[in-house]
Amino acid sequence: MQQLYNFFWQRKINLVLAIFLLLNIVLDIINQRFWLNDFRVYYEAATHLRNHQNIYGEAFGLDSGFYKYSPFAAFLFIPISLLNYSIAKIIFFCISSTAIITVFYFLQNWLQYFFKTEKAKNYFLIPFFTLLICAVHLQRELHLGNLNMQLVCLLVIAFHLIIYQKKLTAGILIGLATCFKPHFLILLPLFVLRREWKILFTIIISVVMFLIFPAIILGWANNYNNLLQWLATMQTHNAANEGNEQTFLYMVHRFFNLPNSTFVWFMLIAATALSFGLLCLKHFKDEKENISLQKKDFAMEFFTLIAIVPNLVITDTEHFLFAMPILFSLITFLFFTKNSKLILGISVVFLILFGLKITDVIGNDMADVYLQNSILGTSNLAIILILNFIFEKQKQQLSISK
């Protein structure tokens, strides 16, 4: 009977996801807004690449449509760039939809194993709440044709492979994600700390090989020039002020009214070094207690590092989808662990704030206030801190698989 119940709810979750994804594409087509402007950038960059034209420093489509990924990433779009754009964007939308469904599938299965909640009838409400909170960001992701959910999918699958000791493949997937966004190098200290040398070296070797690969076709000089332009493009993007309101650097500078940016950078570096030092001390202590090798600890560390990336770099709001595993985890904790009403209330407030940028509901003016006051970035940081607080407080009492 329980298996039948689980099967029924699993089908409901997939149905809700399918309806959500279908509504996105149907409404965009009806309203003549099925543009996928970010995908157009990848499509045009790949077209330029196969025609031996420059792919950096040129706006594709919109004024802000500069290609910012590695030359190797553009190579991956060459097959789809051979198609008519109208057909290509439908295929890309289907790929994005598949990535979203896959992320929900792996997170749900992992956390069900994580908490041993096969018999808990309300377990399958968790994906519904996660979808509800992320709906605005997912809608923007699909409308723009961005790659964030594909990258989240790669990292979630990589985590799954690491847990099941398929570390070589996991390292390649993380290396592939890093070729799109070097921000994921933030995971390297974690693998050093855990002495996961096989994963660490596989990531490094994979990234090097991926970056060298275009030289086989373009030649070493052209590939080297593209790599230099890629670095310059990222530097220019990170030096911009637009989109920095959700970063930790901006929040510290604004809310504490610190004197200058140099001092803020110093404080940020010092805080990062202190945090890493405290993490090292925690690991050394946990090793003596034979705790650090437990899968639950690794999950929190792995997904926390991914979730904090949008708070460290200048980015768009949909990039906060990197926090989806953390959101899924926090909602699961709130369902299946005993917490005070204060913790529950604070968690609900920040979860709501995380998904609040519904312009059609709150209006353009309130949406601007939402962004300019770093509400999304603050909510993301708060959710990360709350989850790790609950986890550290209750992990000894939880019935979690080791």
C-alpha positions in Angstrom: 0.0 0.0 0.0 2.8 2.4 0.9 4.6 1.7 -2.4 1.4 2.5 -4.2 1.0 5.7 -2.3 4.6 6.8 -3.1 4.0 5.9 -6.8 0.8 8.0 -6.8 2.5 11.1 -5.3 5.6 10.7 -7.5 3.3 10.9 -10.5 1.6 14.0 -9.1 5.0 15.7 -8.6 6.0 14.9 -12.2 2.6 16.1 -13.4 2.9 19.4 -11.6 6.4 20.0 -13.0 5.2 19.1 -16.5 2.3 21.5 -16.2 4.6 24.3 -14.9 7.1 23.8 -17.7 4.4 23.5 -20.4 2.7 26.7 -19.2 6.0 28.6 -19.4 6.5 27.8 -23.1 2.9 28.0 -24.1 2.4 31.4 -22.4 5.6 32.8 -23.9 4.6 31.7 -27.4 1.1 33.1 -27.0 2.5 36.4 -25.7 5.2 36.4 -28.4 7.9 36.4 -25.7 9.5 33.1 -26.5 12.9 34.8 -27.1 15.5 32.9 -25.0 17.9 35.8 -25.3 20.6 34.2 -23.3 20.4 31.1 -25.4 20.7 33.3 -28.5 24.1 34.4 -27.1 25.3 30.8 -26.9 23.8 30.0 -30.3 25.4 33.0 -32.0 28.8 32.5 -30.3 28.9 28.9 -31.5 27.9 30.1 -35.0 30.8 32.6 -35.0 33.2 29.9 -33.6 32.5 27.4 -36.4 32.9 30.3 -38.9 36.3 31.2 -37.3 34.9 34.6 -36.1 35.4 36.4 -32.8 33.1 35.3 -30.0 34.1 37.8 -27.3 33.4 41.5 -27.0 30.4 41.4 -29.3 26.8 41.8 -28.2 24.6 39.0 -29.6 21.0 40.1 -29.7 20.7 42.5 -26.7 23.2 45.2 -25.7 24.1 43.0 -22.7 24.3 39.8 -24.7 28.0 39.2 -24.4 29.4 35.7 -24.4 31.1 35.1 -21.1 31.9 31.4 -21.0 35.0 29.5 -22.1 35.8 28.7 -25.8 35.2 25.0 -25.0 31.7 25.8 -23.8 30.9 27.4 -27.1 32.0 24.2 -28.9 29.3 22.3 -27.1 26.7 24.5 -28.8 28.0 24.0 -32.3 25.6 21.0 -33.1 22.5 22.9 -32.1 23.8 26.1 -33.9 23.5 24.1 -37.2 19.7 24.2 -36.8 17.3 27.0 -37.5 17.1 29.2 -34.4 13.3 28.7 -34.0 13.9 24.9 -33.8 17.1 25.2 -31.7 15.4 27.2 -29.0 12.6 24.7 -28.6 15.2 21.9 -28.3 17.1 24.0 -25.7 13.9 24.6 -23.7 13.4 20.8 -23.7 16.9 20.3 -22.4 16.4 22.9 -19.7 13.1 21.2 -18.7 14.8 17.8 -18.5 17.5 19.3 -16.3 14.9 20.7 -13.9 13.0 17.4 -13.7 16.3 15.5 -13.1 17.4 17.9 -10.3 14.1 17.3 -8.5 14.4 13.6 -9.0 17.9 13.3 -7.6 17.3 15.6 -4.7 14.1 13.9 -3.7 15.6 10.4 -3.9 18.8 11.5 -2.0 16.9 13.2 0.8 14.5 10.3 1.1 17.5 8.1 1.6 19.1 10.7 3.8 16.1 10.8 6.2 14.7 7.3 5.7 11.3 8.8 5.2 9.8 6.2 2.9 6.8 5.8 5.3 6.2 9.5 5.9 3.1 10.4 3.9 3.8 14.1 3.8 7.3 13.7 2.4 6.1 14.3 -1.2 4.8 17.8 -0.3 8.5 19.0 -0.1 9.1 19.2 -3.9 5.8 21.2 -4.2 7.0 23.8 -1.7 10.5 23.9 -3.3 8.9 24.5 -6.7 6.6 27.2 -5.3 9.5 29.1 -3.7 11.7 28.8 -6.8 8.9 29.3 -9.4 9.8 33.0 -10.1 13.5 32.2 -10.6 12.7 29.1 -12.7 10.3 31.1 -14.9 13.0 33.7 -15.5 15.5 31.0 -16.2 13.3 29.4 -18.8 12.3 32.7 -20.4 15.9 33.8 -20.8 17.2 30.4 -21.8 19.9 30.4 -19.3 22.1 27.5 -18.2 21.9 27.5 -14.5 19.7 24.5 -14.1 21.9 22.5 -16.4 24.9 23.3 -14.2 22.9 22.5 -11.0 22.0 19.2 -12.7 25.7 18.4 -13.4 26.6 19.1 -9.8 23.8 17.2 -8.3 24.6 14.2 -10.4 28.3 14.6 -9.5 27.4 14.6 -5.8 25.3 11.4 -6.4 28.3 9.8 -8.1 30.7 10.7 -5.3 28.4 9.2 -2.7 28.4 5.9 -4.8 32.2 6.0 -5.2 32.2 6.9 -8.9 34.7 9.7 -8.3 36.4 9.9 -11.7 33.1 10.6 -13.5 32.1 13.0 -10.8 35.3 15.0 -11.2 34.8 15.2 -15.0 31.3 16.6 -14.5 32.4 19.2 -12.0 35.3 20.1 -14.4 32.7 20.5 -17.2 30.5 22.8 -15.0 33.7 24.8 -14.1 34.4 25.5 -17.8 31.0 27.4 -17.8 31.4 29.1 -14.5 34.9 29.1 -12.8 33.1 30.0 -9.6 32.7 26.3 -8.9 36.4 26.2 -8.1 35.2 27.1 -4.7 34.6 23.3 -4.3 38.4 22.6 -4.5 39.2 23.5 -0.8 36.5 21.0 0.3 38.1 18.2 -1.6 41.5 19.2 -0.2 40.1 19.2 3.3 38.5 15.8 2.9 41.6 14.4 1.2 39.6 13.5 -1.9 42.7 13.6 -4.1 41.2 11.6 -7.0 38.3 14.0 -7.4 40.5 17.0 -7.0 43.1 16.0 -9.6 40.3 14.8 -12.0 38.7 18.2 -11.8 42.0 20.0 -12.5 43.0 17.7 -15.3 39.5 17.9 -16.9 39.4 21.7 -16.8 42.9 21.8 -18.4 41.9 19.3 -21.1 38.6 21.1 -21.8 40.4 24.4 -22.2 43.0 23.0 -24.5 40.6 21.0 -26.7 39.6 23.9 -29.0 43.2 24.3 -30.0 42.9 21.0 -31.9 40.5 22.7 -34.3 41.3 26.5 -34.0 45.0 26.2 -33.6 47.1 27.0 -30.5 47.5 30.7 -31.2 43.7 31.3 -31.8 42.8 29.3 -28.8 45.3 31.1 -26.6 43.9 34.4 -27.8 40.3 33.3 -27.1 41.3 32.3 -23.5 42.8 35.7 -23.0 39.7 37.4 -24.3 37.6 35.1 -22.0 39.6 36.2 -18.9 39.3 39.9 -20.0 35.5 39.5 -20.5 35.1 38.0 -17.0 37.2 40.7 -15.5 35.1 43.4 -17.2 31.9 41.8 -16.1 33.0 41.5 -12.5 34.1 45.1 -12.5 30.6 46.3 -13.4 28.2 47.7 -10.8 25.0 46.5 -12.3 23.8 43.3 -10.6 26.1 43.5 -7.5 23.3 44.4 -5.1 23.0 40.8 -3.9 26.7 40.2 -3.2 28.2 39.9 0.2 30.7 42.7 -0.7 27.9 45.1 -1.5 25.9 44.3 1.6 28.9 44.8 3.9 29.8 48.1 2.2 26.3 49.5 2.3 24.9 48.3 5.6 28.0 48.9 7.7 29.0 52.1 5.9 32.6 51.1 5.6 35.1 53.7 4.3 36.2 52.3 1.0 36.2 49.3 -1.3 39.8 48.3 -0.5 38.9 48.0 3.2 35.8 46.0 2.3 37.9 43.6 0.2 40.4 43.2 3.1 37.5 42.4 5.5 36.1 39.9 3.0 39.4 38.1 2.5 40.0 38.0 6.3 36.4 36.7 6.9 37.0 34.0 4.2 40.3 32.9 5.7 38.8 32.8 9.2 35.8 30.7 7.9 38.2 28.3 6.2 40.3 28.1 9.4 37.3 27.3 11.5 36.1 24.7 9.0 39.5 23.0 9.2 39.4 23.0 13.0 35.9 21.5 12.8 37.1 18.8 10.5 40.1 17.9 12.7 37.7 17.6 15.7 35.2 15.6 13.8 37.9 13.2 12.5 38.7 12.3 16.1 35.1 11.6 16.7 34.8 9.6 13.4 32.2 12.0 12.1 33.7 13.8 9.1 33.4 10.8 6.8 29.6 10.7 7.2 27.7 11.4 4.0 25.4 14.0 5.6 28.3 16.3 6.5 29.7 16.2 3.0 26.3 16.9 1.6 25.9 20.1 3.7 29.4 21.3 2.8 29.1 20.5 -0.9 25.7 22.2 -1.4 26.5 25.1 0.9 29.5 26.1 -1.2 27.4 25.9 -4.4 24.6 27.9 -2.9 26.9 30.8 -1.7 28.4 31.4 -5.1 25.7 34.0 -6.1 26.6 36.0 -3.0 30.2 36.2 -4.0 30.0 37.3 -7.6 28.1 39.8 -9.7 25.2 37.9 -11.2 21.5 37.9 -12.1 18.7 36.8 -9.8 18.1 33.5 -11.6 21.6 32.3 -10.6 20.3 31.9 -7.0 18.9 28.7 -8.4 22.3 27.3 -7.3 20.6 27.3 -3.8 17.9 24.8 -4.8 19.6 21.8 -3.1 19.9 23.9 0.1 16.2 25.0 -0.2 15.1 21.4 -0.7 17.2 20.3 2.3 15.9 23.1 4.6 12.3 22.3 3.8 13.0 18.6 4.5 14.6 19.5 7.8 11.6 21.6 8.8 9.3 18.7 8.0 11.2 15.9 9.7 13.1 17.5 12.7 11.8 19.1 15.8 12.6 22.8 15.8 11.5 25.7 18.0 8.7 28.0 16.7 11.2 30.8 16.4 13.4 28.8 14.1 10.4 27.7 12.1 9.1 31.2 11.8 12.4 32.7 10.8 12.8 29.9 8.2 9.4 30.5 6.7 10.0 34.3 6.4 13.3 33.9 4.6 11.9 31.2 2.3 9.1 33.5 1.3 11.5 36.4 0.8 13.7 34.2 -1.4 10.9 33.7 -3.9 9.1 37.1 -3.5 10.3 38.9 -6.6 6.9 38.5 -8.3 6.8 41.7 -10.3 3.2 41.2 -11.4 2.1 40.9 -7.8 4.3 43.4 -5.9 4.7 45.9 -8.8 7.9 47.3 -10.4 8.6 49.8 -7.7 8.5 47.1 -4.9 10.6 44.8 -7.1 13.2 47.5 -7.4 13.2 48.0 -3.6 13.5 44.2 -3.2 16.6 44.1 -5.3 18.3 47.4 -4.3 18.0 46.4 -0.6 19.7 43.0 -1.2 16.7 41.1 0.1 17.3 38.1 -2.2 21.0 37.9 -1.3 20.3 38.3 2.4 17.6 35.6 2.2 20.0 33.2 0.5 22.6 33.8 3.2 20.0 33.4 6.0 18.7 30.1 4.5 22.3 28.7 4.3 23.0 29.7 8.0 19.7 28.4 9.3 20.1 25.1 7.6 23.6 24.6 8.9 22.6 25.7 12.4 19.7 23.2 12.5 22.0 20.5 11.0 24.8 21.0 13.5 22.4 21.2 16.4 20.4 18.1 15.6 22.6 15.8 13.5 23.4 13.6 16.5 19.8 13.0 17.2 18.6 12.5 13.6 18.1 9.1 12.1 20.3 9.8 9.1 22.2 7.3 7.1 25.9 7.1 7.7 
